[in-house]
Amino acid sequence: MAALLSVKNLSIVIRKNFSSGSMNSGRTKLLGAVEDVSFDIYPGEIVGLAGESGSGKSLTAFSIPGLLDENRLVSHGFILYFGDNSGKTNRARDLLTLTDGELQSIRGKEISMIFQEPFSSLNPLVKIGDQIAETLLLHGEKDKGRIKKQVLEFMDKLKLPNPEKLIDSYPHNLSGGMCQRVMIALAMICRPRLLIADEPTTALDQDTQSQIISMMKEINRDFGTSILFISHDLGLIRDFCGRLLVMYGGRILEEGNTAEIFENPAHEYTKGLLRCIPNKANKGKDLAVIPGRIPSLEEGRPRGCPFHPRCQKARPECKQEFPPARTVSSNHTTHCVTWGMRNEE
């Protein structure tokens, strides 16, 4: 099957302006945040992108629809999009080369995004129905009667309660969970082929999390929408995503079938993350932690595997160059020197 989206060798830098009083006062420096990241997303699949805060997950996600700000810059790579909203494939378009106008025609219609904080994403002064309708207006629908009908029908299809009343509500009238449902409706009203969900359940209670995940599963099933689901919660990813990318220090360290990675993790970082998941066996005990911390961008990414300063099994080779991908199975790869050596001994 041909990919819907193909990220190739993506690198992102952050422009840091040093304030007065600093040793580097008046200087601007480019700090490496994401380095040489590659992955594919296929039609109709749900892909999880996991890692601790500061791993580069959101930067990677925001670069796809061109939402990086002026101080966050793609320094290298390609983001190839093969789809269109008719459901057909066509020649690849490199999203990094498109104009703002060309990207605007894709955002919302072909690629949509939902964010972690729905209250800050919704306009507090605009009614819910008008905010959902705006996406249709931006992409060519002008008839207000048809727009209202589409909004109500779509809200009903997504099982939002009492759509006729909800469209006249303001964000402050709604709970966080309901606002997140509205954000999903806003993102999906044009039936995009790819939905990027950046930590969409982090601020929600467990019951509401389950409802949001169920809603996204139905979207995937009913519309065939591919989903890139970004989260630090591996428990959610295990239940929701068919394939998993594990990210740390701006690099993809492991990739493969989610169930297989949970059953047979190959990278020491992935093993550390899995040990941190609460379960019945460690009920009442302190949760496991990964020693150390992600280095700040100002400190710089370590050479070689970015995890080696925190890895208890690191070898000298881990500190030299970032290891090439090693095949664990036909559905599973890792960038881990120690895994390869253990299997060669």
C-alpha positions in Angstrom: 0.0 0.0 0.0 1.3 3.5 -0.9 1.8 6.0 1.9 -0.6 8.9 2.5 2.2 11.0 4.2 5.9 10.4 4.1 8.3 12.3 6.4 11.9 12.1 5.2 15.0 13.1 7.1 13.2 16.0 8.8 15.3 18.3 11.0 14.0 21.3 12.9 16.0 24.0 14.7 14.9 26.6 17.2 16.2 30.2 16.9 17.2 31.4 20.3 17.9 35.1 20.9 20.0 35.7 24.0 18.9 38.5 26.2 21.0 41.3 27.6 23.2 40.4 30.5 24.0 37.0 29.1 27.6 36.0 28.0 26.1 35.6 24.6 24.1 38.9 24.7 22.9 40.1 21.4 23.6 36.8 19.7 21.2 34.4 17.9 21.8 30.7 17.9 20.1 27.8 16.1 19.5 24.9 18.5 18.8 21.5 17.1 15.5 20.1 18.3 14.5 17.4 15.8 17.1 15.5 13.7 16.8 13.3 10.7 13.3 12.0 11.5 11.6 9.7 8.9 8.3 7.8 9.0 5.3 7.0 6.9 1.6 7.1 7.6 -0.7 4.9 5.5 -4.3 5.4 4.5 -6.7 4.5 7.3 -4.1 3.6 10.0 -3.7 5.1 13.5 0.0 5.8 14.4 1.1 6.7 17.9 4.0 9.0 18.5 5.3 8.6 22.1 8.0 10.0 24.3 8.6 12.3 27.2 8.0 16.0 27.1 10.8 17.7 25.2 11.3 14.8 22.9 10.3 16.7 19.8 6.9 15.2 19.2 4.8 18.4 18.9 7.5 20.1 16.8 7.4 17.2 14.4 3.5 17.3 14.3 3.3 21.1 13.9 5.7 21.0 10.9 3.4 18.8 8.9 0.6 21.3 8.2 3.1 24.2 8.4 2.2 25.5 11.8 5.7 26.2 13.1 6.3 29.8 14.2 9.0 32.1 12.9 11.5 30.9 15.5 11.1 27.2 14.7 12.5 26.3 11.3 12.7 23.2 9.2 16.4 23.1 8.3 16.3 19.9 6.2 14.1 17.2 4.9 10.8 16.6 3.0 7.2 16.1 4.1 5.5 14.4 1.1 1.7 14.3 0.9 0.2 11.9 -1.6 -3.5 12.4 -1.0 -6.3 14.7 -1.9 -9.7 15.1 -0.5 -11.4 13.0 -3.2 -9.9 9.9 -1.6 -7.5 9.3 -4.6 -3.8 9.4 -4.7 -1.8 11.7 -6.9 1.8 12.8 -7.3 3.6 13.8 -4.1 3.5 17.3 -2.9 6.3 18.4 -0.6 4.4 20.4 2.0 7.6 22.3 3.0 7.7 23.9 -0.5 4.1 25.1 -0.6 3.1 28.8 -0.3 0.9 30.0 2.7 -2.0 30.1 0.3 -1.4 26.5 -0.9 -1.1 25.3 2.7 -4.3 27.1 3.7 -6.2 25.1 1.0 -4.9 21.9 2.6 -5.4 22.7 6.3 -8.8 21.6 7.5 -9.8 20.2 4.2 -7.1 17.4 3.7 -5.0 17.6 6.9 -6.5 18.7 10.2 -5.2 19.1 13.7 -6.6 19.0 17.2 -4.7 20.4 20.2 -4.1 19.7 23.9 -5.9 22.8 25.2 -9.3 23.2 23.6 -10.2 26.3 25.7 -7.2 28.2 24.2 -7.9 26.9 20.7 -11.5 28.0 20.6 -12.5 31.7 20.3 -14.3 32.6 23.5 -16.3 35.3 21.7 -17.7 33.2 18.9 -20.5 30.7 19.1 -19.6 27.0 18.7 -21.6 26.6 15.5 -20.0 29.6 13.8 -16.5 28.2 14.7 -17.2 24.8 13.1 -18.8 26.5 10.1 -15.8 28.7 9.5 -13.8 25.7 8.1 -16.5 25.1 5.5 -16.5 28.9 4.6 -12.7 28.9 4.2 -12.9 26.0 1.7 -15.6 27.4 -0.6 -19.0 26.7 0.8 -21.0 30.0 0.8 -24.6 29.1 1.3 -25.4 29.7 5.0 -28.4 27.4 5.0 -26.4 24.5 3.6 -23.5 25.2 6.1 -25.8 25.2 9.1 -27.4 21.9 7.9 -24.0 20.3 7.4 -22.8 21.4 10.8 -25.9 20.1 12.6 -25.8 16.8 10.7 -22.1 16.3 11.4 -22.4 17.1 15.1 -25.2 14.6 15.3 -23.1 12.0 13.4 -20.3 12.5 16.0 -22.9 12.1 18.7 -22.5 15.6 20.2 -25.6 16.1 22.5 -28.4 18.5 21.5 -26.6 20.0 18.4 -29.4 22.7 18.0 -28.6 24.1 21.4 -24.8 23.5 21.2 -24.3 25.6 18.1 -25.5 28.7 19.9 -23.3 28.1 23.0 -20.0 29.7 23.8 -16.9 27.8 24.8 -17.1 29.0 28.5 -20.6 27.3 28.7 -19.0 23.9 28.0 -16.8 21.4 29.9 -13.3 20.6 28.9 -14.4 17.3 27.5 -17.2 18.9 25.4 -14.9 21.6 24.1 -12.5 18.8 22.9 -15.4 17.1 21.2 -16.2 20.4 19.5 -12.5 20.7 18.4 -12.8 17.3 16.8 -15.9 18.3 15.0 -14.2 21.4 13.8 -11.2 19.5 12.6 -13.3 16.8 10.8 -16.2 18.8 9.2 -14.5 18.7 5.8 -13.6 15.0 6.1 -9.8 15.3 5.9 -7.7 12.3 5.1 -5.2 12.9 8.0 -6.0 14.0 11.5 -3.1 15.0 13.8 -4.0 14.8 17.5 -1.5 16.5 19.8 -2.0 15.2 23.3 -5.8 15.6 22.9 -6.8 13.9 26.2 -4.1 15.1 28.6 -6.2 17.5 30.6 -9.3 15.3 30.8 -10.5 12.8 33.4 -10.3 9.1 32.6 -14.0 8.7 31.7 -13.8 11.7 29.3 -10.5 10.4 27.9 -12.3 7.1 27.0 -15.1 8.9 25.3 -12.7 11.0 23.2 -10.7 7.9 22.2 -14.0 6.1 21.3 -15.0 9.1 19.2 -11.7 9.1 17.3 -12.0 5.3 16.7 -15.4 5.9 15.1 -14.0 8.7 12.9 -11.2 6.3 11.8 -13.7 3.5 11.1 -16.5 5.6 9.5 -14.4 8.0 7.4 -11.2 6.0 6.8 -9.2 8.9 8.3 -5.6 8.3 9.1 -4.6 9.6 12.6 -1.3 10.6 14.0 -1.9 10.4 17.8 0.8 12.2 19.9 0.9 11.3 23.6 3.2 10.5 26.5 0.5 8.0 27.8 1.6 4.6 26.5 -1.5 3.0 28.0 -3.7 5.0 25.7 -1.5 4.3 22.7 -1.5 0.6 23.4 -5.3 0.6 23.2 -5.7 3.0 20.3 -2.8 2.8 17.9 -1.9 0.0 15.5 1.7 1.3 15.0 4.0 3.1 17.3 6.9 5.5 16.9 9.1 6.1 20.1 10.8 9.4 20.1 13.5 10.8 22.3 16.0 13.7 22.0 14.6 14.7 18.6 15.1 11.2 17.2 12.9 8.2 16.4 14.5 5.4 18.4 12.0 2.5 17.8 9.2 1.9 15.3 6.8 -0.9 14.7 3.6 -2.8 15.4 2.3 -1.5 18.8 1.4 -4.9 20.2 4.8 -6.3 19.2 6.7 -3.4 20.8 4.8 -3.8 24.0 5.6 -7.5 23.9 9.2 -7.3 22.8 10.6 -3.7 23.3 14.1 -3.5 21.7 15.4 -0.1 22.7 16.4 0.6 26.3 14.4 3.8 26.3 11.2 2.0 25.2 11.8 -0.5 28.0 12.1 2.3 30.5 8.9 3.9 29.3 7.0 0.6 29.6 8.2 0.0 33.1 6.7 3.3 34.1 3.1 2.3 33.1 1.0 1.7 36.2 -0.5 -1.9 36.5 -2.0 -4.2 39.0 1.3 -5.8 39.8 2.8 -2.6 41.1 -0.3 -1.3 42.9 0.6 0.5 46.1 4.3 0.7 45.1 6.3 3.6 43.9 6.2 3.9 40.1 9.4 3.1 38.2 11.3 6.1 36.8 14.0 6.5 34.2 17.0 8.0 35.9 18.2 11.4 34.7 16.5 13.8 32.4 16.2 15.0 28.8 19.0 17.5 28.2 17.9 21.0 27.4 18.3 22.4 23.9 20.8 24.9 25.3 22.9 22.0 26.6 22.8 20.4 23.2 21.9 16.9 22.1 24.6 14.3 23.0 26.4 12.7 20.1 25.4 9.2 19.1 22.2 7.8 20.6 20.6 10.7 22.5 19.6 8.3 25.3 23.0 7.0 26.1 23.7 9.4 29.1 20.6 7.9 30.9 21.1 4.3 29.6 22.4 1.8 32.2 23.5 -0.5 29.4 25.3 2.1 27.2 28.5 1.0 25.4 31.2 3.1 24.0 29.7 2.7 20.5 26.5 4.4 21.7 28.4 7.6 22.2 29.9 7.8 18.7 27.3 7.9 15.9 23.5 7.5 15.9 23.1 3.8 15.1 21.4 2.7 11.9 18.0 1.0 12.0 18.2 -2.7 13.0 15.5 -5.1 12.0 13.8 -6.8 15.0 11.1 -8.3 12.8 9.3 -7.5 9.5 7.1 -5.1 11.5 9.6 -3.7 14.0 12.9 -1.7 13.8 15.1 -0.1 16.4 18.1 2.2 16.6 19.9 0.5 19.5 23.5 -0.7 19.5 23.0 -2.8 22.6 20.0 -4.8 21.1 22.1 -5.7 18.1 25.1 -6.8 20.1 23.0 -9.0 22.4 21.5 -10.8 19.4 24.9 -11.3 17.8 26.6 -12.8 20.9 
